[in-house]
Amino acid sequence: MKKILIAVDLQNDFIDGALGTKEAQAIVKNAIEKIKSYPSENIYATRDTHGENYMDTNEGRHLPVEHCIKGTDGWEIQGEIKKALQGARVIDKPTFGSKELAELLMAENEKEPIEIELIGLCTDICVISNALLLKAYMPEVNISVDSSCCAGVTPESHDKALDTMRMCQVDVK
């Protein structure tokens, strides 16, 4: 069984930028260690990616904080994490969950059975969205989340997201 790691949105804006938190900063070392435990060809990383018109989008109206604008420093994957991710496949996604990622992994699973582990930011938005999207595409694939390598918008919403994922048969470590 091939083990796949998905590193969700470990970008500057979510760590110490526009939407950064001390909890996000605290998981950086754990995330790097987790990334180093996988071969680079088995790692996919996502980048939250918005355009200059972000504030005019549905997300921008609900979360009126410019972040992860393509080409800015905030959009970049955090420096130490980026080094650890060298050789990984990076997917830019315009919204919380990535259909492109789900379709790529579904095709990979058809060739050889896979297990998927997710880490990243934010537990309660993009991590949960991708975990549930992957579960919907591949209900028989074992999907897990390493909670020590994730942080939510708040510690409370992080815990609630982990509970929701457990209820949807995503293993929480």
ABEGO torsion letter per residue (X at the ends): XBBBBBBBGBBAAAAABAABBAAAAAAAAAAAAAAAABBAAABBBBBBBBBAAAAABAAAAABBBBBGBBGBAAABBBAAAAAAABGBBBBBBABABBAAAAAAAAAAAAABBBBBBBBEOBAABAAAAAAAAAAAABAABBBBBBAAABBBABAAAAAAAAAAAAAAGBBBX
